[in-house]
Amino acid sequence: MLDVFYLILGVGLLTVGGNFLIRGALGISMRAGISPLLTGLVIVGFGTSMPELVVSVGAALSGQPDIAIGNVVGSNIANILLVLGLCAAITPLFISALSLRRDAVAVMASSCLFMLIVLDGSLSWIDATILLSALVGYLIWAYRTEKKANMPLAHVLEDEITEDEVTEDEITQIAVKPKAIIWTVAETIGGLALLIAGSQILLKGAVGIAIGLGVSEAVIGLTLVAVGTSLPELTISVIAAFRKHADVAIGNILGSNIFNLLGILGVSAILQPIAVAGRVITFDQWVMLGSSILLYIFLLSGRKLSRVEGGLLLLGYFAYIAVSYIYFPN
């Protein structure tokens, strides 16, 4: 029970810390005169994936590579099958033509790149450099295509959406009425501190649960930890779906999945080479790729995700969890 408490507490701290850090970083960038476009693509995009980043980096440095890799791969699977499935069940989700041909394709390409570089069973600093270079390339591509399209701010930030970006009015209000610099800095520092503390508590609980249930850390990382660190994305997308901001719900997930694979694993492997669990190579990475391909196929039909298709994604996630615990417990 204590390990379950640690897990819940860690998820809570990660969620609150991520929210504070995003608000603080956005406020500082506005005061520094950084363009809203660059803020959305880089600073806010980094902030929204901080829970996953802190957990994966902490796990890698603590000698728990299965959680580091499982957190990212599991989060990507949960984002598509669970989060988008749930959102589509609430309301049909539409996607812009630009996001479909750029971001949805980038998600599939990122998954393929990951699968290629882990063929040897590990992520080295060379692999990390490739991943981070690919992320920089994607950001440049996104920046140029958005600038060329001259889209409104709400759509410009579509790829890396956060709690502060549900509507254009909310973003404009933040930009026009910045908070006091002391409060902004305090939010940034406090958010980072909560993220660090939350990641350590969550890891402690997750490892304890894994030992208690007799399952591997890889399984815990791919399921419990992955869903826990994806709670911010889940919250944002569900709220967006209820508010009929379908583009926000999809854009949030696509951007998050790209950053998870290229950015988080890149940073983690730069700091510490990571061994990849055998089950990830033989099973989970294929589920991740298959999920991204299935999503792309669904979105091609009228550039939307229907309620029926959302239900199929949800069923797919439940099936994935069942198979994970029944056939790959270790």
Secondary structure, 3 states (H helix, E strand, C coil): CHHHHHHHHHHHHHHHHHHHHHHHHHHHHHHCCCCHHHHHHHHHHHHHCHHHHHHHHHHHHCCCHHHHHHHHHHHHHHHHHHHHHHHHHHCCEECCHHHHHHHHHHHHHHHHHHHHHCCCCEECHHHHHHHHHHHHHHHHHHHHHHHHHCCCHHHHCHHHCCHHHCCHHHHHHHHHCCCCHHHHHHHHHHHHHHHHHHHHHHHHHHHHHHHHHCCCHHHHHHHHHHHHHCHHHHHHHHHHHHCCCHHHHHHHHHHHHHHHHHHHHHHHHHHCCEECCHHHHHHHHHHHHHHHHHHHHHHHCCCEECHHHHHHHHHHHHHHHHHHHHHCCC
